[in-house]
Amino acid sequence: MRKTDQSKNNYFSILMANFNNANYIESAINSVLKQTYTNWELIIVDDCSVDDSIKIIKPFLSDKRIKLIQLKV
C-alpha cells in the first residue's frame, strides 16, 4: 500500500448524523480521531436529540476540526 499524501490539497469533510445515539456517538467520533490521515473536518448534525448525545459530543468540540450543528424543531 502506498503512503497517503497529506498535502493541503487533499482536505475532506466527514458528515455524521445523530439522533439519540448516546450509546454510540463517542465511539463513532473516536473512530474518526484515530485515523492516521488528519486533514479533515467532522461535522456532526444533531436532529433534536433528547438523550445525552450533546453532553457527550461537547468535549470533542475543543478539536477545531470538529463542528456541531444542532437542528431546531
C-alpha positions as CSV (number, residue, x, y, z in Angstrom):
1,M,0.0,0.0,0.0
2,R,1.3,3.5,-0.8
3,K,1.7,6.1,1.9
4,T,-1.1,8.7,1.7
5,D,-0.1,12.2,0.8
6,Q,-1.5,14.6,3.4
7,S,-1.0,17.8,1.4
8,K,-3.5,20.6,2.0
9,N,-5.0,19.8,-1.4
10,N,-6.4,16.6,0.0
11,Y,-8.8,18.1,2.6
12,F,-12.2,16.5,3.1
13,S,-15.3,16.7,5.3
14,I,-17.0,13.9,7.2
15,L,-20.7,14.3,7.9
16,M,-22.1,12.4,10.9
17,A,-25.9,12.4,11.6
18,N,-27.0,12.0,15.2
19,F,-30.4,11.4,16.8
20,N,-30.4,9.9,20.3
21,N,-27.2,7.9,19.7
22,A,-25.6,8.5,23.2
23,N,-24.6,4.8,23.3
24,Y,-22.6,5.1,20.1
25,I,-21.6,8.7,19.4
26,E,-18.4,8.7,21.4
27,S,-17.2,5.6,19.7
28,A,-18.1,7.0,16.3
29,I,-16.2,10.2,16.9
30,N,-13.2,8.4,18.3
31,S,-13.1,6.2,15.2
32,V,-12.6,9.4,13.1
33,L,-10.0,10.7,15.5
34,K,-8.0,7.5,15.3
35,Q,-7.4,7.8,11.6
36,T,-3.8,8.4,10.5
37,Y,-4.9,11.0,7.9
38,T,-5.5,14.3,9.7
39,N,-6.5,16.8,7.1
40,W,-10.3,16.7,7.6
41,E,-13.2,18.2,9.4
42,L,-16.0,16.4,11.1
43,I,-19.5,18.0,11.0
44,I,-21.9,16.4,13.4
45,V,-25.6,17.2,12.7
46,D,-27.8,16.6,15.6
47,D,-31.6,16.2,15.0
48,C,-33.1,17.4,18.3
49,S,-31.7,14.5,20.5
50,V,-33.2,14.2,23.9
51,D,-30.7,11.8,25.3
52,D,-27.1,12.6,26.5
53,S,-25.7,12.8,22.9
54,I,-24.9,16.6,23.1
55,K,-23.3,16.2,26.5
56,I,-21.0,13.5,25.1
57,I,-20.2,15.5,21.9
58,K,-19.4,18.9,23.5
59,P,-15.9,17.9,24.9
60,F,-14.8,16.9,21.4
61,L,-15.5,20.4,20.1
62,S,-12.2,21.6,21.6
63,D,-10.7,20.0,18.5
64,K,-11.1,22.7,15.9
65,R,-11.7,20.1,13.2
66,I,-15.0,19.0,14.9
67,K,-18.2,21.1,14.5
68,L,-21.7,20.6,15.8
69,I,-24.9,21.7,14.1
70,Q,-28.0,21.4,16.3
71,L,-31.2,21.4,14.3
72,K,-34.2,23.1,15.9
73,V,-37.7,21.6,15.9
